[in-house]
């Protein structure tokens, strides 16, 4: 007896594009999504930073040329500091962006999508020597292309990502207050709630904002108008602002978090 069942269909040959989305879920069930940056824009950003560092060293070398051996020693010291701490200072103090990353709308964040701090930034940058081996960032490029989220060795060790930082007109509506750093140990869900409150300030009445701010009174240790202003200041800091004149540019993931 012959089997009359139709032959199974072959597997679909459809090819989908490379997925660069990074998604996490907070303990409160909030889904956060952002887009990670691949090797090409990261290399271009690094090239811009390398160009700036080279210009600084050339200008300094010309200025110190008349100082003899002392000038050479100072030039070597500055060269060391630029190589290892130029990216660290910018990443921590300027919302995860060196000048090169800013030129390509990139930013470094922790893998839980919170702003990067000193420890992870130092770790990822000190391990650049391993990514450079054997030459020309060969190991780092291989690591990024083999990693689901384009992480080089330093990113894996530090728990960091390089993501696209979207430019948004909404950032201009953030409360104009001097940013202040958040208290130590601030939970991810609290950070996202504070960011959401700051970004929605133009959509909510002042009374509603104060009502929401009172829910976070254990963080600010203030109530009413004073507590709300404190949360707005922390929100601006979390979005990358360090002075009242800075215009924060939140990532897509940061804009998706909401207060219920």
Short mmCIF file of the C-alpha atoms (twelve columns), coordinates in Angstrom:
data_MODEL
# 
_entry.id   MODEL 
# 
loop_
_atom_site.group_PDB 
_atom_site.id 
_atom_site.type_symbol 
_atom_site.label_atom_id 
_atom_site.label_alt_id 
_atom_site.label_comp_id 
_atom_site.label_asym_id 
_atom_site.label_seq_id 
_atom_site.Cartn_x 
_atom_site.Cartn_y 
_atom_site.Cartn_z 
_atom_site.pdbx_PDB_model_num 
ATOM 1   C CA . UNK A 1   0.000  0.000  0.000  1 
ATOM 2   C CA . UNK A 2   1.464  3.264  -1.084 1 
ATOM 3   C CA . UNK A 3   1.616  6.264  1.247  1 
ATOM 4   C CA . UNK A 4   -0.526 8.988  -0.286 1 
ATOM 5   C CA . UNK A 5   0.360  11.652 2.288  1 
ATOM 6   C CA . UNK A 6   1.905  14.703 0.680  1 
ATOM 7   C CA . UNK A 7   5.619  15.120 1.108  1 
ATOM 8   C CA . UNK A 8   6.584  17.595 3.815  1 
ATOM 9   C CA . UNK A 9   7.373  21.077 2.607  1 
ATOM 10  C CA . UNK A 10  11.050 22.029 2.620  1 
ATOM 11  C CA . UNK A 11  12.226 24.505 5.255  1 
ATOM 12  C CA . UNK A 12  11.662 28.119 4.363  1 
ATOM 13  C CA . UNK A 13  14.634 29.720 2.655  1 
ATOM 14  C CA . UNK A 14  13.634 33.204 3.750  1 
ATOM 15  C CA . UNK A 15  16.577 35.153 5.136  1 
ATOM 16  C CA . UNK A 16  15.921 37.786 7.745  1 
ATOM 17  C CA . UNK A 17  18.135 40.752 8.443  1 
ATOM 18  C CA . UNK A 18  20.534 40.844 11.346 1 
ATOM 19  C CA . UNK A 19  18.629 41.680 14.524 1 
ATOM 20  C CA . UNK A 20  20.345 44.541 16.344 1 
ATOM 21  C CA . UNK A 21  17.616 45.047 18.939 1 
ATOM 22  C CA . UNK A 22  18.430 44.509 22.590 1 
ATOM 23  C CA . UNK A 23  15.520 43.810 24.924 1 
ATOM 24  C CA . UNK A 24  15.290 43.413 28.682 1 
ATOM 25  C CA . UNK A 25  12.404 43.230 31.119 1 
ATOM 26  C CA . UNK A 26  12.508 45.067 34.430 1 
ATOM 27  C CA . UNK A 27  11.290 43.434 37.668 1 
ATOM 28  C CA . UNK A 28  8.107  45.491 37.267 1 
ATOM 29  C CA . UNK A 29  7.413  43.899 33.876 1 
ATOM 30  C CA . UNK A 30  8.430  46.906 31.765 1 
ATOM 31  C CA . UNK A 31  9.938  45.879 28.416 1 
ATOM 32  C CA . UNK A 32  12.898 48.020 27.368 1 
ATOM 33  C CA . UNK A 33  14.297 47.961 23.844 1 
ATOM 34  C CA . UNK A 34  17.258 49.693 22.254 1 
ATOM 35  C CA . UNK A 35  19.455 49.191 19.193 1 
ATOM 36  C CA . UNK A 36  23.054 48.078 19.604 1 
ATOM 37  C CA . UNK A 37  25.785 49.467 17.354 1 
ATOM 38  C CA . UNK A 38  27.781 47.184 15.080 1 
ATOM 39  C CA . UNK A 39  31.525 47.163 14.345 1 
ATOM 40  C CA . UNK A 40  31.469 49.687 11.477 1 
ATOM 41  C CA . UNK A 41  29.984 52.721 13.301 1 
ATOM 42  C CA . UNK A 42  32.074 51.884 16.370 1 
ATOM 43  C CA . UNK A 43  35.274 51.830 14.305 1 
ATOM 44  C CA . UNK A 44  34.305 55.116 12.663 1 
ATOM 45  C CA . UNK A 45  33.680 56.667 16.084 1 
ATOM 46  C CA . UNK A 46  37.039 55.364 17.304 1 
ATOM 47  C CA . UNK A 47  38.712 56.903 14.234 1 
ATOM 48  C CA . UNK A 48  37.273 60.315 15.100 1 
ATOM 49  C CA . UNK A 49  38.511 60.045 18.696 1 
ATOM 50  C CA . UNK A 50  41.930 58.892 17.474 1 
ATOM 51  C CA . UNK A 51  42.081 61.914 15.166 1 
ATOM 52  C CA . UNK A 52  41.312 64.303 18.041 1 
ATOM 53  C CA . UNK A 53  43.878 62.670 20.321 1 
ATOM 54  C CA . UNK A 54  46.505 62.824 17.585 1 
ATOM 55  C CA . UNK A 55  45.842 66.530 17.015 1 
ATOM 56  C CA . UNK A 56  46.259 67.209 20.731 1 
ATOM 57  C CA . UNK A 57  49.554 65.325 20.868 1 
ATOM 58  C CA . UNK A 58  50.913 67.060 17.754 1 
ATOM 59  C CA . UNK A 59  50.017 70.498 19.112 1 
ATOM 60  C CA . UNK A 60  51.489 69.636 22.510 1 
ATOM 61  C CA . UNK A 61  54.647 68.263 20.899 1 
ATOM 62  C CA . UNK A 62  55.182 71.505 18.998 1 
ATOM 63  C CA . UNK A 63  54.586 73.571 22.135 1 
ATOM 64  C CA . UNK A 64  56.966 71.445 24.251 1 
ATOM 65  C CA . UNK A 65  59.679 71.171 21.631 1 
ATOM 66  C CA . UNK A 66  61.731 73.887 23.288 1 
ATOM 67  C CA . UNK A 67  61.595 72.225 26.715 1 
ATOM 68  C CA . UNK A 68  64.072 69.470 25.857 1 
ATOM 69  C CA . UNK A 69  64.033 66.249 27.900 1 
ATOM 70  C CA . UNK A 70  61.474 67.634 30.351 1 
ATOM 71  C CA . UNK A 71  59.145 68.356 27.459 1 
ATOM 72  C CA . UNK A 72  59.517 64.810 26.167 1 
ATOM 73  C CA . UNK A 73  58.632 63.412 29.589 1 
ATOM 74  C CA . UNK A 74  55.540 65.601 29.841 1 
ATOM 75  C CA . UNK A 75  54.496 64.646 26.314 1 
ATOM 76  C CA . UNK A 76  54.777 60.945 27.156 1 
ATOM 77  C CA . UNK A 77  52.710 61.442 30.319 1 
ATOM 78  C CA . UNK A 78  49.948 63.262 28.443 1 
ATOM 79  C CA . UNK A 79  50.058 60.609 25.721 1 
ATOM 80  C CA . UNK A 80  49.503 57.881 28.333 1 
ATOM 81  C CA . UNK A 81  46.616 59.755 29.960 1 
ATOM 82  C CA . UNK A 82  44.936 60.425 26.621 1 
ATOM 83  C CA . UNK A 83  45.230 56.807 25.527 1 
ATOM 84  C CA . UNK A 84  43.748 55.265 28.657 1 
ATOM 85  C CA . UNK A 85  41.599 57.919 30.359 1 
ATOM 86  C CA . UNK A 86  40.298 60.105 27.508 1 
ATOM 87  C CA . UNK A 87  37.418 57.650 26.823 1 
ATOM 88  C CA . UNK A 88  36.758 56.984 30.516 1 
ATOM 89  C CA . UNK A 89  36.271 60.649 31.416 1 
ATOM 90  C CA . UNK A 90  33.975 61.312 28.464 1 
ATOM 91  C CA . UNK A 91  31.933 58.138 28.946 1 
ATOM 92  C CA . UNK A 92  31.245 58.838 32.618 1 
ATOM 93  C CA . UNK A 93  30.958 62.626 32.541 1 
ATOM 94  C CA . UNK A 94  29.224 63.064 29.176 1 
ATOM 95  C CA . UNK A 95  26.470 60.461 29.205 1 
ATOM 96  C CA . UNK A 96  28.457 57.586 27.691 1 
ATOM 97  C CA . UNK A 97  29.656 59.588 24.699 1 
ATOM 98  C CA . UNK A 98  33.174 60.450 23.588 1 
ATOM 99  C CA . UNK A 99  33.344 63.091 20.823 1 
ATOM 100 C CA . UNK A 100 33.622 60.282 18.274 1 
ATOM 101 C CA . UNK A 101 30.617 58.420 19.630 1 
ATOM 102 C CA . UNK A 102 28.632 61.649 19.798 1 
ATOM 103 C CA . UNK A 103 29.385 62.283 16.114 1 
ATOM 104 C CA . UNK A 104 27.719 58.975 15.233 1 
ATOM 105 C CA . UNK A 105 24.944 59.131 17.875 1 
ATOM 106 C CA . UNK A 106 26.416 56.262 19.908 1 
ATOM 107 C CA . UNK A 107 26.659 55.844 23.663 1 
ATOM 108 C CA . UNK A 108 28.054 53.310 26.133 1 
ATOM 109 C CA . UNK A 109 25.594 51.966 28.717 1 
ATOM 110 C CA . UNK A 110 25.517 49.116 31.205 1 
ATOM 111 C CA . UNK A 111 23.885 45.941 29.908 1 
ATOM 112 C CA . UNK A 112 20.830 46.712 32.083 1 
ATOM 113 C CA . UNK A 113 20.565 49.977 30.093 1 
ATOM 114 C CA . UNK A 114 21.522 52.203 33.020 1 
ATOM 115 C CA . UNK A 115 24.183 54.932 32.626 1 
ATOM 116 C CA . UNK A 116 27.776 53.720 32.756 1 
ATOM 117 C CA . UNK A 117 29.832 54.489 35.876 1 
ATOM 118 C CA . UNK A 118 33.547 54.695 36.647 1 
ATOM 119 C CA . UNK A 119 34.169 51.006 37.371 1 
ATOM 120 C CA . UNK A 120 32.723 49.508 34.167 1 
ATOM 121 C CA . UNK A 121 34.187 52.300 32.031 1 
ATOM 122 C CA . UNK A 122 37.696 51.772 33.420 1 
ATOM 123 C CA . UNK A 123 37.363 48.006 32.990 1 
ATOM 124 C CA . UNK A 124 36.222 48.132 29.353 1 
ATOM 125 C CA . UNK A 125 38.916 50.623 28.390 1 
ATOM 126 C CA . UNK A 126 41.792 48.918 30.195 1 
ATOM 127 C CA . UNK A 127 40.967 45.739 28.273 1 
ATOM 128 C CA . UNK A 128 41.388 47.519 24.948 1 
ATOM 129 C CA . UNK A 129 44.939 46.139 24.867 1 
ATOM 130 C CA . UNK A 130 43.480 42.613 24.659 1 
ATOM 131 C CA . UNK A 131 41.037 43.661 21.933 1 
ATOM 132 C CA . UNK A 132 43.928 45.197 19.984 1 
ATOM 133 C CA . UNK A 133 45.908 41.918 19.783 1 
ATOM 134 C CA . UNK A 134 47.613 40.842 17.613 1 
ATOM 135 C CA . UNK A 135 47.222 44.128 15.705 1 
ATOM 136 C CA . UNK A 136 44.609 46.619 14.525 1 
ATOM 137 C CA . UNK A 137 41.894 45.575 17.008 1 
ATOM 138 C CA . UNK A 138 41.705 42.201 15.283 1 
ATOM 139 C CA . UNK A 139 40.564 40.348 18.417 1 
ATOM 140 C CA . UNK A 140 38.010 43.047 19.258 1 
ATOM 141 C CA . UNK A 141 36.500 42.928 15.768 1 
ATOM 142 C CA . UNK A 142 36.270 39.132 15.860 1 
ATOM 143 C CA . UNK A 143 34.660 39.321 19.310 1 
ATOM 144 C CA . UNK A 144 32.076 41.855 18.107 1 
ATOM 145 C CA . UNK A 145 31.169 39.897 14.983 1 
ATOM 146 C CA . UNK A 146 30.783 36.677 17.002 1 
ATOM 147 C CA . UNK A 147 28.786 38.346 19.782 1 
ATOM 148 C CA . UNK A 148 25.026 38.600 19.580 1 
ATOM 149 C CA . UNK A 149 25.158 42.173 20.863 1 
ATOM 150 C CA . UNK A 150 28.445 43.238 19.199 1 
ATOM 151 C CA . UNK A 151 30.407 43.252 22.444 1 
ATOM 152 C CA . UNK A 152 34.200 43.257 22.388 1 
ATOM 153 C CA . UNK A 153 36.167 41.567 25.174 1 
ATOM 154 C CA . UNK A 154 36.127 44.724 27.299 1 
ATOM 155 C CA . UNK A 155 32.345 44.961 26.988 1 
ATOM 156 C CA . UNK A 156 31.895 41.341 28.049 1 
ATOM 157 C CA . UNK A 157 34.114 41.839 31.101 1 
ATOM 158 C CA . UNK A 158 32.530 45.152 32.134 1 
ATOM 159 C CA . UNK A 159 28.928 44.238 31.295 1 
ATOM 160 C CA . UNK A 160 28.483 47.122 28.848 1 
ATOM 161 C CA . UNK A 161 26.929 47.776 25.448 1 
ATOM 162 C CA . UNK A 162 27.353 50.424 22.772 1 
ATOM 163 C CA . UNK A 163 23.912 51.549 21.618 1 
ATOM 164 C CA . UNK A 164 22.423 54.179 19.360 1 
ATOM 165 C CA . UNK A 165 21.376 57.297 21.194 1 
ATOM 166 C CA . UNK A 166 18.390 58.744 19.401 1 
ATOM 167 C CA . UNK A 167 18.059 62.484 18.981 1 
ATOM 168 C CA . UNK A 168 14.642 63.677 20.086 1 
ATOM 169 C CA . UNK A 169 12.858 66.968 20.233 1 
ATOM 170 C CA . UNK A 170 11.174 65.792 23.406 1 
ATOM 171 C CA . UNK A 171 14.397 66.312 25.316 1 
ATOM 172 C CA . UNK A 172 13.934 70.073 24.947 1 
ATOM 173 C CA . UNK A 173 10.826 69.856 27.139 1 
ATOM 174 C CA . UNK A 174 12.667 68.407 30.125 1 
ATOM 175 C CA . UNK A 175 12.508 70.522 33.277 1 
ATOM 176 C CA . UNK A 176 15.270 73.133 33.286 1 
ATOM 177 C CA . UNK A 177 16.905 72.319 36.596 1 
ATOM 178 C CA . UNK A 178 20.511 71.683 37.538 1 
ATOM 179 C CA . UNK A 179 21.171 67.920 37.279 1 
ATOM 180 C CA . UNK A 180 22.235 66.074 40.418 1 
ATOM 181 C CA . UNK A 181 23.575 62.507 40.683 1 
ATOM 182 C CA . UNK A 182 21.217 59.837 42.019 1 
ATOM 183 C CA . UNK A 183 21.799 58.205 45.399 1 
ATOM 184 C CA . UNK A 184 23.966 55.104 45.455 1 
ATOM 185 C CA . UNK A 185 22.281 51.776 44.837 1 
ATOM 186 C CA . UNK A 186 19.299 53.225 42.973 1 
ATOM 187 C CA . UNK A 187 17.351 50.309 41.475 1 
ATOM 188 C CA . UNK A 188 16.826 50.002 37.731 1 
ATOM 189 C CA . UNK A 189 13.054 50.304 38.011 1 
ATOM 190 C CA . UNK A 190 13.423 53.471 40.115 1 
ATOM 191 C CA . UNK A 191 15.799 54.963 37.546 1 
ATOM 192 C CA . UNK A 192 13.325 54.262 34.757 1 
ATOM 193 C CA . UNK A 193 10.460 55.744 36.788 1 
ATOM 194 C CA . UNK A 194 12.437 58.936 37.443 1 
ATOM 195 C CA . UNK A 195 13.392 59.243 33.765 1 
ATOM 196 C CA . UNK A 196 9.790  58.752 32.683 1 
ATOM 197 C CA . UNK A 197 8.546  61.393 35.124 1 
ATOM 198 C CA . UNK A 198 11.082 63.925 33.838 1 
ATOM 199 C CA . UNK A 199 10.217 63.254 30.192 1 
ATOM 200 C CA . UNK A 200 6.453  63.425 30.780 1 
ATOM 201 C CA . UNK A 201 6.612  66.618 32.827 1 
ATOM 202 C CA . UNK A 202 5.136  68.698 29.996 1 
ATOM 203 C CA . UNK A 203 2.201  66.266 29.637 1 
ATOM 204 C CA . UNK A 204 1.210  66.079 33.324 1 
ATOM 205 C CA . UNK A 205 -0.263 68.685 35.615 1 
ATOM 206 C CA . UNK A 206 1.927  69.919 38.446 1 
ATOM 207 C CA . UNK A 207 -0.397 68.309 40.976 1 
ATOM 208 C CA . UNK A 208 -0.174 64.934 39.216 1 
ATOM 209 C CA . UNK A 209 3.613  65.198 39.061 1 
ATOM 210 C CA . UNK A 210 3.801  65.880 42.792 1 
ATOM 211 C CA . UNK A 211 1.505  62.922 43.439 1 
ATOM 212 C CA . UNK A 212 3.858  60.649 41.493 1 
ATOM 213 C CA . UNK A 213 6.918  62.223 43.115 1 
ATOM 214 C CA . UNK A 214 5.529  61.448 46.569 1 
ATOM 215 C CA . UNK A 215 5.633  57.747 45.641 1 
ATOM 216 C CA . UNK A 216 9.414  58.107 45.347 1 
ATOM 217 C CA . UNK A 217 9.834  60.100 48.556 1 
ATOM 218 C CA . UNK A 218 12.097 57.380 50.086 1 
ATOM 219 C CA . UNK A 219 14.618 58.252 47.357 1 
ATOM 220 C CA . UNK A 220 14.495 62.049 47.590 1 
ATOM 221 C CA . UNK A 221 13.720 62.322 51.321 1 
ATOM 222 C CA . UNK A 222 11.647 65.346 50.319 1 
ATOM 223 C CA . UNK A 223 7.970  65.942 49.652 1 
ATOM 224 C CA . UNK A 224 5.835  68.265 47.586 1 
ATOM 225 C CA . UNK A 225 7.463  70.738 45.229 1 
ATOM 226 C CA . UNK A 226 10.914 70.192 46.682 1 
ATOM 227 C CA . UNK A 227 10.711 66.431 46.131 1 
ATOM 228 C CA . UNK A 228 9.487  66.877 42.559 1 
ATOM 229 C CA . UNK A 229 12.316 69.263 41.696 1 
ATOM 230 C CA . UNK A 230 14.789 66.791 43.149 1 
ATOM 231 C CA . UNK A 231 13.433 63.987 40.958 1 
ATOM 232 C CA . UNK A 232 13.610 66.199 37.873 1 
ATOM 233 C CA . UNK A 233 17.243 66.991 38.685 1 
ATOM 234 C CA . UNK A 234 18.069 63.293 39.091 1 
ATOM 235 C CA . UNK A 235 16.210 62.518 35.862 1 
ATOM 236 C CA . UNK A 236 18.312 64.989 33.889 1 
ATOM 237 C CA . UNK A 237 21.477 63.425 35.326 1 
ATOM 238 C CA . UNK A 238 20.334 59.913 34.362 1 
ATOM 239 C CA . UNK A 239 19.702 61.142 30.817 1 
ATOM 240 C CA . UNK A 240 23.284 62.351 30.500 1 
ATOM 241 C CA . UNK A 241 23.103 66.039 31.475 1 
ATOM 242 C CA . UNK A 242 25.844 67.344 33.741 1 
ATOM 243 C CA . UNK A 243 25.121 71.091 33.614 1 
ATOM 244 C CA . UNK A 244 21.827 73.042 33.387 1 
ATOM 245 C CA . UNK A 245 22.704 73.958 29.775 1 
ATOM 246 C CA . UNK A 246 23.108 70.350 28.581 1 
ATOM 247 C CA . UNK A 247 20.389 68.899 26.349 1 
ATOM 248 C CA . UNK A 248 19.974 65.226 27.253 1 
ATOM 249 C CA . UNK A 249 19.324 62.802 24.392 1 
ATOM 250 C CA . UNK A 250 17.795 59.644 25.859 1 
ATOM 251 C CA . UNK A 251 18.057 56.240 24.228 1 
ATOM 252 C CA . UNK A 252 14.932 54.614 22.888 1 
ATOM 253 C CA . UNK A 253 14.953 52.195 25.800 1 
ATOM 254 C CA . UNK A 254 14.956 55.005 28.319 1 
ATOM 255 C CA . UNK A 255 11.962 56.652 26.656 1 
ATOM 256 C CA . UNK A 256 9.918  53.447 26.744 1 
ATOM 257 C CA . UNK A 257 9.886  53.101 30.524 1 
ATOM 258 C CA . UNK A 258 6.707  54.422 32.138 1 
ATOM 259 C CA . UNK A 259 5.138  55.126 35.525 1 
ATOM 260 C CA . UNK A 260 1.893  53.314 36.143 1 
# 
